[in-house]
């Protein structure tokens, strides 16, 4: 199976109010430098930044701890199969 990058929707659960925050469908495929998803309560946000070498740096709030999770994801790793 191959995931279509244009159909991936970034989402996360707010660590403060528990709401699920959804981004724009296909936002991962956008060529913008930085995408931020902020919860309507204003207490948390997910950031998705594209790097010069075709990777994505993702920072996701943790619902259990104060530290955010950080990942570096290549477009190749979005393919499963």
C-alpha positions as CSV (number, residue, x, y, z in Angstrom):
1,X,0.0,0.0,0.0
2,X,1.2,3.5,-0.8
3,X,-0.2,6.5,1.1
4,X,-0.9,9.5,-1.1
5,X,0.8,12.5,0.4
6,X,-1.8,14.8,-1.0
7,X,-4.6,13.0,1.0
8,X,-2.9,13.0,4.4
9,X,-4.6,15.2,7.0
10,X,-2.5,16.3,10.0
11,X,-4.3,16.0,13.3
12,X,-3.6,15.9,17.1
13,X,-5.4,15.9,20.5
14,X,-5.0,19.0,22.6
15,X,-3.2,18.4,25.8
16,X,-5.2,21.1,27.6
17,X,-8.9,20.7,26.6
18,X,-8.8,17.2,24.9
19,X,-10.2,18.4,21.6
20,X,-9.1,16.9,18.4
21,X,-7.6,19.4,16.0
22,X,-7.6,18.7,12.3
23,X,-5.6,20.4,9.6
24,X,-6.3,21.0,6.0
25,X,-6.5,17.8,3.9
26,X,-3.4,17.6,1.8
27,X,-1.5,20.2,3.9
28,X,1.5,17.8,3.9
29,X,1.8,18.2,0.2
30,X,1.8,22.0,0.2
31,X,5.1,23.6,-0.6
32,X,4.9,26.2,2.2
33,X,7.7,26.3,4.7
34,X,5.6,26.1,7.9
35,X,2.2,24.9,8.8
36,X,0.8,25.4,12.3
37,X,-2.4,23.9,13.7
38,X,-3.5,25.6,16.9
39,X,-6.3,24.5,19.1
40,X,-9.2,26.9,19.5
41,X,-8.5,27.0,23.3
42,X,-5.1,28.5,22.4
43,X,-3.1,26.1,24.7
44,X,-1.4,23.8,22.2
45,X,-0.3,23.6,18.5
46,X,1.2,21.2,16.0
47,X,3.9,22.5,13.7
48,X,4.8,20.9,10.4
49,X,7.9,22.4,8.6
50,X,9.3,21.3,5.3
51,X,13.1,21.1,5.1
52,X,15.3,21.8,2.1
53,X,16.1,18.1,1.6
54,X,12.5,17.1,1.1
55,X,11.7,16.0,4.7
56,X,9.1,17.2,7.2
57,X,10.0,18.3,10.8
58,X,6.9,17.7,12.9
59,X,6.4,18.9,16.5
60,X,3.3,17.4,18.2
61,X,2.1,18.2,21.7
62,X,2.1,15.3,24.2
63,X,-1.2,14.7,26.0
64,X,0.6,13.0,28.9
65,X,3.8,15.0,29.5
66,X,4.9,18.6,29.2
67,X,7.4,17.8,26.5
68,X,6.4,17.9,22.8
69,X,7.3,15.1,20.5
70,X,9.5,15.9,17.5
71,X,9.9,13.8,14.4
72,X,11.8,14.1,11.1
73,X,9.9,12.3,8.4
74,X,11.0,11.8,4.8
75,X,8.5,11.5,2.0
76,X,9.8,8.0,1.3
77,X,8.7,6.9,4.9
78,X,5.1,7.9,4.0
79,X,5.0,4.8,1.7
80,X,3.9,1.6,3.4
81,X,4.2,-1.7,1.7
